[in-house]
């Protein structure tokens, strides 16, 4: 897999003007709440009609709210987005130096993965300096029932999430992928009890993963940290070493997020 870079010119070519204008309206209300449609239009340089139609659409979707004086401010959906971004930035900031140290001590990839619905998404990566290494860029999505991080998160998820994940048609990613929902369900208590999970070749025939949970301040888990690399560099000695290092790293990140 090869990463490519998008230029500023390409971004401009693919942008949608109506969406860009709507975002400007939201940004204006975030900085100066409780404006009328006319005031908002004048502030960002669009027509009153444009502002009114955008605000009506955003209000219907819950991204802005309107009071009795027909003035607008950011609504509950905007608040949810802001809190989500705050949580994501906080996790990445708390984990940054810990991931650097873990990569230095293992010489393998280190990933931070977060649950998004019934999937897991890579939110930060430190890459191994080995010429042969795994490639899983930020933004990659995969199911929760495979891999070290996926199963760690699934093991600590609410029962309704577990049920929904295992009710899906489970896809085989390698010859070692477990696709029997009952077998996966039986694995979860042990993962919770052990406090970590080691996945060997269940996602990729050539890969291993040693993963642990990242705890939020409220005692929930929706993220995981792992060391991952080619299985040819993994043995019993490294399994013991990486497990201890991952558990220590997870404790440090969790403590930074307010969990004790």
C-alpha positions as CSV (number, residue, x, y, z in Angstrom):
1,X,0.0,0.0,0.0
2,X,1.4,3.4,-1.0
3,X,0.5,6.8,0.5
4,X,0.0,9.7,-1.7
5,X,-0.3,13.4,-1.0
6,X,-3.2,15.6,-2.2
7,X,-2.2,19.1,-3.3
8,X,-4.0,22.3,-2.4
9,X,-5.0,22.8,-6.0
10,X,-6.7,19.4,-6.0
11,X,-8.5,20.1,-2.8
12,X,-9.9,23.3,-4.3
13,X,-11.0,21.5,-7.4
14,X,-13.0,19.0,-5.4
15,X,-14.6,21.4,-2.9
16,X,-18.3,22.0,-2.8
17,X,-19.2,25.7,-2.5
18,X,-22.5,25.2,-0.6
19,X,-20.8,23.0,2.0
20,X,-17.9,25.4,2.4
21,X,-20.4,28.3,2.9
22,X,-22.4,26.2,5.5
23,X,-19.2,25.6,7.4
24,X,-18.4,29.3,7.4
25,X,-21.8,29.9,8.9
26,X,-21.2,27.3,11.6
27,X,-17.7,28.8,12.3
28,X,-19.2,32.3,12.6
29,X,-21.8,31.1,15.1
30,X,-19.2,29.2,17.1
31,X,-17.3,32.4,17.6
32,X,-20.3,34.8,17.9
33,X,-23.5,32.9,19.0
34,X,-27.0,34.2,18.9
35,X,-27.0,36.1,15.6
36,X,-30.0,36.7,13.3
37,X,-29.8,35.3,9.7
38,X,-29.2,38.9,8.5
39,X,-26.4,39.5,11.0
40,X,-24.7,36.2,10.1
41,X,-25.0,37.0,6.4
42,X,-23.4,40.4,6.8
43,X,-20.6,38.9,9.0
44,X,-19.4,36.4,6.4
45,X,-20.4,38.3,3.2
46,X,-23.3,36.2,1.8
47,X,-26.9,37.2,1.0
48,X,-29.7,37.1,3.6
49,X,-31.5,34.5,1.6
50,X,-28.4,32.2,1.5
51,X,-27.9,32.6,5.2
52,X,-31.5,31.9,6.0
53,X,-31.6,28.7,3.9
54,X,-28.4,27.4,5.3
55,X,-29.5,28.1,8.9
56,X,-32.9,26.5,8.3
57,X,-31.1,23.3,7.0
58,X,-28.6,23.3,9.9
59,X,-31.4,23.8,12.4
60,X,-33.4,20.9,11.0
61,X,-30.4,18.7,11.3
62,X,-29.7,19.8,14.9
63,X,-26.4,21.6,14.1
64,X,-27.8,25.0,15.0
65,X,-30.6,26.1,17.3
66,X,-32.9,29.2,17.2
67,X,-34.4,31.1,20.1
68,X,-37.7,33.0,20.3
69,X,-36.0,36.1,18.9
70,X,-35.0,34.3,15.7
71,X,-31.3,34.3,16.7
72,X,-29.1,31.3,16.0
73,X,-26.3,29.5,17.9
74,X,-24.6,26.2,17.5
75,X,-26.9,23.3,18.4
76,X,-26.5,20.0,20.2
77,X,-25.1,18.2,17.1
78,X,-22.3,20.8,16.9
79,X,-21.6,20.2,20.6
80,X,-21.3,16.4,20.0
81,X,-18.9,17.0,17.1
82,X,-16.8,19.4,19.3
83,X,-16.7,16.9,22.2
84,X,-15.7,14.1,19.8
85,X,-12.9,16.2,18.3
86,X,-11.7,17.2,21.8
87,X,-11.6,13.6,22.9
88,X,-9.7,12.5,19.8
89,X,-7.1,15.3,20.1
90,X,-6.7,14.5,23.9
91,X,-6.1,10.8,23.2
92,X,-3.5,11.5,20.5
93,X,-1.8,14.2,22.5
94,X,-1.6,12.0,25.6
95,X,-0.3,9.0,23.6
96,X,2.3,10.8,21.4
97,X,5.5,10.5,23.5
98,X,4.5,7.1,24.8
99,X,4.1,5.8,21.3
100,X,7.5,7.2,20.3
101,X,9.1,5.4,23.2
102,X,7.3,2.1,22.5
103,X,8.4,2.2,18.8
104,X,12.0,2.9,20.0
105,X,11.9,-0.1,22.4
106,X,10.3,-2.6,20.1
107,X,11.4,-1.5,16.6
108,X,7.9,-2.3,15.4
109,X,4.8,-0.4,14.4
110,X,2.7,1.1,17.2
111,X,-1.0,1.9,16.5
112,X,-3.7,3.7,18.4
113,X,-7.2,2.5,17.3
114,X,-10.6,3.8,18.3
115,X,-14.1,2.3,18.0
116,X,-16.3,4.0,15.5
117,X,-19.7,2.4,15.5
118,X,-19.2,-1.3,14.8
119,X,-15.7,-0.8,13.3
120,X,-12.3,0.2,14.5
121,X,-10.4,3.1,12.9
122,X,-6.6,3.8,13.1
123,X,-6.2,7.3,14.6
124,X,-2.4,7.4,15.1
125,X,0.6,5.4,13.9
126,X,4.3,5.1,14.6
127,X,6.1,3.1,11.9
128,X,8.9,0.7,12.3
129,X,12.3,1.5,10.8
130,X,12.6,-2.0,9.4
131,X,12.6,-2.3,5.6
132,X,9.9,-5.0,6.0
133,X,7.0,-3.7,8.0
134,X,3.2,-3.5,8.0
135,X,1.4,-0.6,6.4
136,X,-1.8,0.6,8.1
137,X,-2.3,4.3,7.6
138,X,-4.3,6.7,9.7
139,X,-8.0,6.4,8.8
140,X,-7.9,2.7,8.0
141,X,-11.1,0.9,9.1
142,X,-11.7,-2.7,9.9
143,X,-14.2,-4.9,11.8
144,X,-14.0,-5.2,15.6
145,X,-14.0,-9.0,15.5
146,X,-10.4,-9.3,14.1
147,X,-6.9,-8.3,15.2
148,X,-5.6,-7.5,18.6
149,X,-7.0,-4.0,18.9
150,X,-10.4,-4.9,17.5
151,X,-10.9,-7.8,19.9
152,X,-9.6,-5.8,22.9
153,X,-12.1,-3.0,22.2
154,X,-14.9,-5.5,21.5
155,X,-14.3,-7.3,24.7
156,X,-14.8,-4.1,26.7
157,X,-17.8,-2.9,24.6
158,X,-21.4,-2.8,25.8
159,X,-23.4,-5.9,25.2
160,X,-25.5,-4.3,22.5
161,X,-22.3,-3.5,20.5
162,X,-21.0,-7.1,20.9
163,X,-24.3,-8.5,19.8
164,X,-24.5,-6.2,16.7
165,X,-20.9,-6.9,15.6
166,X,-21.4,-10.7,15.9
167,X,-24.8,-10.6,14.2
168,X,-23.1,-9.4,11.0
169,X,-21.8,-11.7,8.2
170,X,-18.3,-12.2,9.4
171,X,-15.7,-12.0,6.7
172,X,-12.5,-14.2,6.7
173,X,-9.4,-12.0,6.3
174,X,-6.9,-14.9,6.5
175,X,-6.9,-18.7,6.9
176,X,-6.7,-18.1,10.7
177,X,-9.6,-15.6,11.0
178,X,-12.3,-16.8,13.5
179,X,-15.7,-16.3,11.9
180,X,-17.8,-18.3,14.3
181,X,-19.7,-15.8,16.4
182,X,-20.0,-18.1,19.4
183,X,-16.2,-18.8,19.4
184,X,-15.5,-15.1,19.3
185,X,-18.0,-14.5,22.1
186,X,-16.2,-17.1,24.2
187,X,-12.9,-15.4,23.7
188,X,-14.0,-12.0,25.1
189,X,-14.1,-12.8,28.9
190,X,-10.5,-14.1,28.8
191,X,-9.4,-11.0,27.0
192,X,-11.0,-8.9,29.7
193,X,-9.5,-11.0,32.4
194,X,-6.0,-11.0,30.9
195,X,-6.1,-7.3,30.2
196,X,-4.6,-7.8,26.7
197,X,-4.9,-9.8,23.6
198,X,-2.2,-11.3,21.2
199,X,-3.5,-11.9,17.7
200,X,-1.4,-14.2,15.4
201,X,-2.2,-14.1,11.7
202,X,-6.0,-13.7,12.2
203,X,-6.1,-10.5,10.2
204,X,-3.1,-11.1,7.9
205,X,-1.2,-14.4,7.4
206,X,2.1,-12.6,7.9
207,X,1.3,-10.4,11.0
208,X,1.1,-10.4,14.7
209,X,-0.4,-7.9,17.1
210,X,-0.1,-7.4,20.9
211,X,-2.8,-5.0,22.1
212,X,-4.2,-3.6,25.3
213,X,-7.1,-1.4,26.3
214,X,-7.0,2.4,26.8
215,X,-9.4,3.4,29.6
216,X,-11.3,6.6,29.7
217,X,-11.8,8.6,32.9
218,X,-15.3,7.1,33.3
219,X,-14.0,3.5,33.2
220,X,-15.1,2.7,29.7
221,X,-12.9,1.5,26.8
222,X,-13.3,2.6,23.2
223,X,-9.6,2.7,22.2
224,X,-6.7,0.3,22.1
225,X,-2.9,0.5,21.7
226,X,-0.9,-2.2,20.0
227,X,2.6,-3.3,18.8
228,X,2.3,-5.0,15.5
229,X,4.7,-6.4,12.9
230,X,5.6,-9.3,10.7
231,X,5.2,-12.7,12.4
232,X,8.6,-13.8,11.3
233,X,10.1,-11.3,13.8
234,X,7.9,-12.6,16.7
235,X,8.9,-15.3,19.2
236,X,8.1,-16.2,22.8
237,X,10.7,-13.8,24.2
238,X,9.4,-10.9,22.3
239,X,5.8,-11.9,23.1
240,X,6.6,-11.5,26.8
241,X,8.5,-8.3,26.3
242,X,5.9,-6.6,24.1
243,X,3.1,-7.6,26.3
244,X,4.7,-6.0,29.4
245,X,5.6,-2.8,27.3
246,X,2.1,-2.5,25.8
247,X,0.4,-2.9,29.2
248,X,2.7,-0.2,30.7
249,X,2.0,2.1,27.8
250,X,-1.8,1.6,28.1
251,X,-1.7,2.4,31.8
252,X,0.3,5.6,31.1
253,X,-2.1,6.8,28.3
254,X,-5.2,5.9,30.4
255,X,-3.8,7.8,33.4
256,X,-3.3,10.8,31.1
257,X,-7.0,10.6,30.2
258,X,-7.9,10.6,33.9
259,X,-8.3,6.9,34.6
260,X,-6.9,5.6,37.8
